[in-house]
Amino acid sequence: MTTATLALARPGLAQTATSWEAVAEAARSHDQLHAILVAQGGETVVAEAPRGPGLSAAANVKSVSKTLVALLLGAAIDREVVPGVDATIGELAPGLIPANAAPEVADITLEDLVTLRAGLERTSGPEYGAWVASGNWVADALGRPMVAEPGGRMLYSTGSTHILGAVLSEVTGDSLLSLARQWLGNPLDVSIPPWTRDPQGRFMGGNEMALSPRAMLRIGEMVRQGGTLDGTRVISQDWLDRSFEPRGRSPFSGMSYGYGWFLGGQGEGRFALARGYGGQVICVMPELETVVAITSDPMRPARSGGYFGDLMDLIRGPVLSAARSA
């Protein structure tokens, strides 16, 4: 079912209205795009779903899940469930470490995991199929050879985020689904349905979570507002400030990476980006009080030189221009 609506936060300003209409028109031109929501100052200014299940139905957000797990780590630290990002796997969850793991694995920190700098051989890309076909995803990821120093270069790997999710579950005694609902879903009043589990029954950390575009927008709004939404504190401002500090750089897109967020832009145009395969996006522009949520066909690739590049052109072009003119 196709829906198409455009909500204008400031209908008296014709120029601004025209600018947001240009965003909607540009979004509709991408046949891979399912839905887009844009809010500025907490008011929805673009709401389009030219294809796909619509604005309120849950969609697979793919690796946007990595950003959500990073937020759960922040919530755990805020609650003093874990002492901080310098805590190691060996300290918090030694039972997860397989016998064949390299000695350095015990000293991998939560920061190494959330910034995708664990140093372990990747489980993403060409390694992904073999990893998810293994009998124990955590043991497989932790048993891989060290190919870099922990805390060194960024190695984009869903296995690292899955390990992080497993550590959070071990420490709390709760499933990642339960934590996501307690610490994000309930305070934000958004639905988080169950998603893929590994052979041990752990919910996958770093991929396959499902959210509606409206839920994605609410999460982005909470982040934009410094960790609060509708008067409810969800994540500390301190965690978000630290999340937006560059810790590594993607060898694929060249973008900086913080605690689960890709980082780009400068000055008032700076942004933090949650990105998932196929073109799933939450983009937060703090200085311009703007949030963008995009879902796309999850079965088609979105590379930096292809459709994802088109989405970045949309954000850096029409969206940024409209936000600045408001």
Long-range contacts (C-beta under 8 A, 24 or more apart in sequence): 1-53, 1-54, 2-49, 2-50, 2-51, 3-48, 3-49, 3-54, 3-55, 4-28, 4-48, 4-49, 4-50, 5-47, 5-48, 6-45, 6-46, 6-47, 6-48, 7-43, 7-44, 7-45, 7-46, 7-47, 8-45, 9-40, 9-41, 9-43, 9-44, 9-45, 9-326, 10-326, 13-326, 15-325, 16-322, 16-325, 16-326, 19-318, 19-321, 19-322, 19-325, 19-326, 20-45, 20-46, 20-322, 22-318, 22-321, 22-322, 23-314, 23-318, 23-319, 23-322, 24-48, 26-314, 26-317, 26-318, 27-294, 27-314, 30-296, 30-307, 30-310, 30-311, 30-314, 32-278, 32-279, 32-296, 32-297, 32-300, 32-302, 32-307, 33-279, 33-294, 33-295, 33-296, 33-311, 34-59, 34-295, 34-296, 34-297, 35-59, 35-213, 35-293, 35-294, 35-295, 36-213, 36-292, 36-293, 36-294, 37-213, 37-214, 37-216, 37-217, 37-292, 37-293, 37-294, 38-290, 38-291, 38-292, 38-293, 38-319, 39-217, 39-220, 39-221, 39-290, 39-291, 40-288, 40-289, 40-290, 40-291, 40-323, 40-326, 41-289, 41-326, 42-221, 42-225, 42-289, 44-217, 45-322, 45-326, 49-213, 52-295, 52-297, 55-212, 55-213, 55-214, 56-212, 56-213, 56-214, 57-212, 58-191, 58-193, 58-210, 58-211, 58-212, 58-215, 59-210, 59-211, 59-212, 59-213, 59-280, 59-295, 59-298, 60-208, 60-209, 60-210, 60-276, 60-280, 60-298, 61-209, 61-210, 61-211, 61-216, 61-276, 61-280, 61-295, 62-207, 62-208, 62-276, 62-277, 62-278, 62-280, 62-298, 63-158, 63-206, 63-207, 63-275, 63-276, 63-277, 63-280, 64-209, 64-211, 64-216, 64-274, 64-275, 64-276, 64-280, 64-281, 64-282, 65-161, 65-195, 65-204, 65-205, 65-206, 65-207, 65-208, 65-209, 65-276, 66-116, 66-158, 66-161, 66-205, 66-206, 66-207, 66-260, 66-274, 67-260, 67-261, 67-274, 67-282, 68-180, 68-184, 68-209, 68-219, 68-260, 68-274, 69-114, 69-161, 69-164, 69-165, 69-168, 69-176, 69-205, 69-206, 69-260, 70-114, 70-243, 70-259, 70-260, 70-261, 71-183, 71-184, 71-219, 71-223, 71-235, 71-260, 72-165, 72-168, 72-176, 72-179, 72-180, 72-183, 72-184, 73-110, 73-114, 73-164, 73-168, 73-259, 73-260, 74-235, 74-236, 74-239, 74-240, 74-243, 74-259, 75-179, 75-183, 75-184, 75-234, 75-235, 76-168, 76-171, 76-172, 76-179, 76-183, 77-239, 78-235, 78-236, 78-239, 81-168, 81-171, 81-172, 82-110, 82-167, 82-168, 82-171, 84-110, 85-109, 85-110, 85-111, 85-114, 85-259, 86-110, 86-111, 89-113, 89-142, 89-163, 89-167, 92-167, 92-170, 92-171, 93-166, 93-167, 93-170, 93-171, 95-170, 96-138, 96-139, 96-142, 96-163, 96-166, 96-167, 96-170, 97-142, 98-136, 98-139, 98-142, 98-143, 100-143, 101-142, 101-143, 102-145, 102-146, 104-146, 104-150, 105-142, 105-146, 107-150, 108-150, 109-150, 109-151, 110-164, 110-167, 111-151, 111-247, 111-259, 112-150, 112-151, 112-160, 113-160, 113-161, 113-163, 113-164, 113-167, 114-161, 114-164, 114-259, 114-260, 115-154, 115-247, 115-248, 115-257, 115-258, 115-259, 116-154, 116-155, 116-156, 116-157, 116-160, 116-161, 116-248, 116-257, 117-148, 117-150, 117-151, 117-152, 117-153, 117-154, 117-155, 117-247, 117-248, 118-150, 118-155, 118-157, 118-160, 118-163, 119-146, 119-147, 119-148, 119-149, 119-150, 119-151, 119-152, 119-155, 120-144, 120-145, 120-146, 120-147, 120-155, 120-157, 120-159, 120-160, 121-145, 121-146, 121-147, 121-155, 122-155, 122-156, 122-157, 122-159, 123-157, 123-158, 123-159, 123-160, 123-162, 124-156, 124-157, 124-158, 124-159, 125-156, 128-158, 131-158, 131-159, 134-199, 135-199, 136-198, 136-199, 136-200, 137-162, 137-198, 137-199, 137-200, 137-202, 137-204, 138-162, 138-163, 138-166, 138-198, 138-200, 138-202, 153-248, 153-251, 154-248, 154-249, 154-250, 154-251, 154-257, 156-250, 156-251, 156-252, 158-204, 158-205, 158-206, 158-207, 159-206, 160-206, 161-205, 161-206, 161-207, 162-198, 162-202, 162-204, 162-205, 162-206, 163-205, 164-205, 164-206, 165-202, 165-203, 165-204, 165-205, 165-206, 166-202, 166-205, 169-202, 169-203, 175-202, 175-203, 176-202, 176-203, 176-204, 176-205, 177-203, 180-209, 183-234, 184-219, 184-234, 187-229, 187-232, 187-234, 188-215, 188-218, 188-219, 188-222, 188-229, 188-232, 188-234, 189-218, 189-230, 190-214, 190-215, 190-218, 190-219, 191-215, 213-293, 213-294, 213-295, 214-293, 216-282, 216-293, 216-295, 217-282, 217-291, 217-293, 219-282, 220-282, 220-283, 220-284, 220-291, 220-292, 220-293, 221-291, 223-272, 223-282, 223-284, 223-291, 224-284, 224-285, 224-286, 224-289, 224-290, 224-291, 243-272, 244-272, 252-304, 253-304, 253-308, 254-304, 265-316, 268-324, 269-316, 269-320, 269-324, 271-315, 275-308, 277-301, 277-302, 278-302, 279-307, 279-308, 279-311, 281-311, 281-315, 283-315, 283-319, 285-320, 285-323, 288-320, 288-323, 288-324, 289-323, 290-319, 290-323, 292-319
